[in-house]
Amino acid sequence: MGFFKKISDFFGKDLWQINTDELPWCKRALVNAAKVIILTTKAFIAKKHIRTAAALTYSTLLAIVPIAAVVFAVARGFDYSKYIEEWFKDALASQPQVADAIIGFVNSYLVHARSGIILGVGLIFMLWTVIMLTSNIEEAFNDIWLVKKTRPWSRTIIDYTAVFFLLPVVILVTSGVSIVFATISDRLKEVLLVAPIMKFLVALVPYVIWSLVFMGLYVYMPNTKVKWTKAVIPGIIAGVAMQLLQLFYIHSQIWVSSYNAIYGSFAALPLFMLWLQISWTICLFGAEMCYVSQNLKDNIFDHDTSQISHQNQTLMAAMLLSVICKRHYKGQSAFTARQLQQTSGLPLQVTLELLERMKKAGIINCRGGAKGENAIYQPSMGTNNISLGLLVDKLERQGEWKPKLNTSDFDSKLWRKIFKIRKDYTKDLHAILIRDL
């Protein structure tokens, strides 16, 4: 019992007291890795990413055929649809029935589209499913990175259109690399030294491809700046996990066969949905790990903003607003959220939440930063008009639902006294300018 308590105390308390700057690089890497794994797991559970993965699974089911149709249509335009089809079957090697069904749906879709049958409502629905999937993915990644600002619609359309047109080219290149390695491996079978190496490289190609896909996803999808160096390890872990999932499904055909005996051809759908659910879970876990890795040194974790009292939220908002107003009053350059967090010493998550609240209340403005990382915060009015009373009043009045109260109930001596006390309280606070704090 004492042994398990020591382990619990170490990972719960002692680990976070270690000064990694004083450790050798190998020990420092191990300590940081342990912190990243623990924080990623806690955040993954706290943010209920399993539910997010389920929502993305549903969106993927709706959008997979139109997305595949776009990819196949572009591929046919360049006359290499055969390679795309082979890649698609390889990617869904664990779900061969689903791969054949989707390819059949795509071919039927393209035939009807060419003949002009799919028009109007059908085309709009297909487009809507694609937009819903991409927006849901971006929203999931933005939630992980605490990003409140989404891409503008114009940039969203341009970015995702470019992805759809570049995807067939990327698939063709990766397929070509796999074919080249496989061909070289076949020709070097008799070379005892080189053959095992080439065989290993051929087996390694899927892991590399999946890892690169996840790295690109982690860097590209969030509407903020993500460092490539911080996406490498999470991308590799997610890529390896994804390929292992493929191998598990492929080598569990005995179990799948018994499942097919019960459900018949219908078994392909729930198995495919389960595969999608696990795939998105792996993807989101890697994204959370990427976020934790990039922000490990900052005071950003284990802070549930919903548990902070209203009084403390007001005090912290006043601290942030004081920095913003002072810099504006002195003619200094405005700070980003990261700079405000570092200046105030507040957790980044709390800083972002409070800045968003003050922005919605109309006290501050957010300007610039195409991806949010360089967005600066400025007062929305002259600093002579921003008082502590204004801040308190604006924050307390926030809320979309404004019930109609029976004001006649407040027409009593005691209620009038309460309102007078409240008025005098806010009057005193209005005399205090935020920039003077």
N, C-alpha and C positions, 0 to 999 in steps of 0.2 A: 504493500500500500504506500509506503514511504517513497519507493522508487518512482511510482507513477505520479506522486505529488511533486517530486523534484522535477520531473519532466514537465508537468503542467506549469509549475512556477517558472521554469526556465523560459518556455515558449510564451507564457503569459506576461511575465514581468522582466526577468533578467535579460532576455534577448534584446529588449528595447532600450536597455540602459548601457549597452556596449557602445563605446566610441570607436567606430570603424576606421577612423582616420589614423588611429595608432596601431592598427593591425597590419600584418603582412598581406600582400595582395590576395593570396590564396584563401586565407581565413576571412578576409574582408569580403571576398566573393561568396563564400559559403554563408556568412551571416546575412548578407544582402539577399541572397537567393532564398534563404529561409524566411526572411521578412516579406519578400515579394510573394512567395507561395501562400503564406498565412493571410496577408492582407488581400490578396486576390480571391482566395476562397471565401473569406468573410464578406467581402464586397459582393461577390457573385451570389451568395445566399441572401444577403441583406437587400440587394436590388431586385431579387426575384427574377433572375435572368432565365430561369426555366420557363416562366410564363412568356417572356419575350421570345424565346426560341419557339414556343408553340404558336405564337402569333405569326412569326416569320415563316413557319412551316405551312400554315394556311395560305399566306400570301404567295409563297413559292408555288404551291399546288395550282393556284389560279393563274400565275404568270409564266409558268415554265414553258407552256406551248407557244404563246406569242413571242417570248424571248428567243426560244429555239428557232421559231419561224423566221425571225429577223436575221439571226446568225446564218441559217441555211440559205436564205434568199441572197444575202451578201456573198456567201461562198459560191453559190451557183453563178452569180454574176461574174466571178473570177474563174469559174470552171474547176473548182476543187471541192465540190460538195461531198465527193466520195471520201476524202480524207477527214472532213468534218464529221461525217457519219461514223467512220471507224473510231475517231477520237471520242465521240459521244458514247458509243457502246463500251469503249474501254473505261471511260469515266464512271459509267453505271454498270461495271462488270459484275458487281454484287447484286444488281437488280436487272438481269437480262430481259425479263418479261416487260418491265416498265420501260426499258430503253426501246424495245421494239414497238411498244404501244405509243410512246411519245413520238418516235420517228414516223409512225403511221399517221398520227394526228397532224404532225407538221406537214407531211406531204399532202394530206387531204386539205389542210388549211391553205397551203400555197396554190393548189389546183383551183379551189373555189375562189380564192382571192384573184387569181389570174383571169377567171371567167367573170368576175364582177358580182358574184353571188353574195360574198361577205361585204356588205356595205352598211352605212348608217349606224344603227344601234349596235350591231355586232362588232363593227370596227372600233367604235367608241368604247365598248366594254373591254375589248382586248387591250386597247391603249390604257384604259383606266387601271387594269390589273397590273400592268408593267409599272406605271407611275406609283401605284400604291405600294408595290414591293420595294422599289428603290427608295421611296420616301420613308418607309418603315425601317429599312436597313439603316439609312442615314440617321433617323431619329434614335434608333437603338444605340448607335455609336456615339451620337451627340450626348445622350444621357450618360453614357459611361464617362465621357470626357467633360461633363458638366458644362456643355456648350448650349447656350440659350438661343443664339443667333443661327438661323438656318440659311442655306444657300438661297440667293435670289432665283426666281423661276427661270429667268433668262439664262443664268449660268447653269442651272440644273439641267435644262433642256440641252444646252450645248455640250456639257460634260458627258451626260449619259448617252447622247447620240454618238459622240465620238467613241465611247466605250463599245457600243454595239457594233460599230463599223470596224473597230480595231480588234475586237474579240476573235473573229474568224482568222485574221492574220496571225495573231498570237497562237491560236490553236494549231494553225498550219506549221508554224515555226517549231513549236514543241513536238508536234508529231514527226516533223522532219528530223529533229535531233534524236528522237527515240529510234526512228528507222535507221539512221546513220550508225548509231551505237550498236543496234541489233545486227546490222549487216557486217560491221567490222568484227563483232564478236564471232559470227558464224565463220568468217574467213580466217580467224586466228585460233580456231579450235585446236589445231595441232601444235600450236606454240605453247608449251607447258607453262612458261612464266607469265606470258601476257594474257592468255585465255581466262584464267581466274579473275584477273583484274578487270578485264572487259565485261565479264559476266557480272561482277559486282557493280560496275558502273551502270550497266543496263538495268539492274535491279534498283539502283539508286535514283534513276531518272524520275520515276513517279513521286518519290519523296521530295526531290528538289523542286519539281513543278508545283506541287501542292504548297510547299513552303513559300515559294515566290508569290503564289496567288494570295496567300494569307498576308504576307508582308505588304503587298500592294494594297490590299483591302484595308489593313490597319492604318496605313499612311494616307490613303486617298479618301476614304469614306468620311471620317470625322471632319466637321467644318472648323478645324483648328490645325495648328502646325504640330505635326508628329515627327519626331526624329527617326530617321531610318535606323540608326544604331539601336534604338530602343524597341524597334519592331522585329529585329532579326531573330532573337531567341524565342519570343512568343510565336512568331511566324513559323519557325522550325518545329516547335513543340506542337502547334496546331496542325502543321502539315504532316508530321509523323503520325500524330493521333488519327488524322483523317485517313491516311493510307492503311494504318492498322485496323481501322474500322472496316475499310474495304476488304482487307484480307480476312477479317473475322466473318463477315457476311458470306464471302466466297467459300470459306472452309467450313461453314456451318450448314451445308446443303442438306445434311441428314435431318436436322431439326426443321429446316424450311420445307423439306419434302413431307414430313408429318403434318406440318401446318397446312400445306396445300391439300393434303388428303381430307382435312376437315372443312376448309373454306373453299376449295377448288380454285378457279381462276381469280376469285375475289381476293385471295390471300395476297396478291401482289400489291394492292393498294395500302393496307395497313402496314405491311412490311416496308414499303417505300416511305410512308409517313414517319415510321419509327426511325428509319435511316436519316431522313431530313431533320427530324427533331434532334437526334444525337449530333448530326453535322453542325447545325446552328448552335447547339450547346458548346461544342468544341470551339467554334468560331468566336462566340461571345466571351468564353473563358479566356481565350488568347487576347482578345481586345482589352479585357479588364486587366490582364497581366501587363500588356503594353502600357496602359495608362498608369498602373502602379509603378512600373519600372521607371517611367519618365519623371514621376513626381515623388519618388521615394524619399528624397532629401527634404521635401517641404512638409510643413505641418498641415496635412490635408485629410488624414484618415481618422476613422473612429469618431466622427462628429456628425451626429444626426441632428440636422437643423430643426426638425420638428419638435425635438425635446428641449430646445432652448427657450427660456421664458421670454415673454413679450418685453419685460423690463430690460433684460440683457440684450435682446435684439435691438431695442431702441438705443441703448448705450453704444453698442458696436456700430450701428448705423451712423450715430453722431460722430464717432471716431473717424470713420471712413469719409464722411461728408466734410469733416473739418479739414482733412488733408486735401481734398479736392478743392474746397473753397479757398484755402490759404494759398495754394499754388496759383489759382486763377487770379486772386486778388494781387499777388506779387508779380504777376506777369510771367510766371514760370511755365514750362511745358507741362501738359496734362499727363497724368499717370495712366498706365494700363492696369488691368485687374491684378496681374502678377506683381507689379510694382506697389500697388496699394496694399496687397497682402503682405509683402515683405516689409513695408513701412509700418503698418499697423500691428504686425505680429499675429494677426488672426488667421485661422485655418482658411485655406483657399476655397473650400466648398462653402463655408460660411460667408466669405467675402463675396463670392459670385452671387449667392442667394440674396444677400442684402443689397448689392448693387442693382440686381434685377428688380427688387421691390421698390427701390428709390426711383428707378427709371420708369416703372409703371405708374408710380405716384406723381410723376412729372417734376421731380426735384432735380434730376440730373439727365444728361444726354450722353449717348454712346455714339462715337464717331469713328469712321475709318475701320481698317482691318478687314480685308476681304475674307479672311478665314478666321477672324475673331481674335487671333493671337496678338495683334497690334492695336486693337480697338482701345481708344482712350475715353476717359470719363470727365465730363465738364459740367459745371452748374447750368441748369436750364434757364436761369434768370440771374439778375445782378446779385452779387454776394451781400449787398446792403439789404436785400429783401429775404434772404435765407436765414431764418432764426431757428432756434431750438424748438420754439413753439410751432413753427410751420412744419418742421420735420415730424414732431409728435402728432400733430393734427392730421397730416397727410397719411402717415402710416396707420393711424387708428381708423381712418375713414376708408381704408382699402377694403375691397370686397365687391363682388359682382352682384350679390343678392342683397337688395335693400327692401326689407319687409315694410309694409304699411302698418304703422303703429297707431293705436288709438291715443292721440295726444291729450284727449280730455282726462285720461287717467293720471296725467302728470300735473294737472292743475290743482295742486295742493301746497300747503305751506312747506312741508318737508321736501317735496320734489323741487320747488322753487329754490330752496336753500341749497340743495345738491347742485342744481344748475349754476347757481351763483358761485359756489365754491369752485366748480369746474371752470367757469369763465375767468375767475380771478387767477386760477392756477395757470391756465394757458396764456393769460395776459402777461404774467411775470416771465414765462418762458419766451414769449415773443420779444421781450426786451434783450434777450441774449442772442447775439449773432453767432452763427456757427463758426465763422472764420476766427473769432476771438477765443475759441476754446483751446 
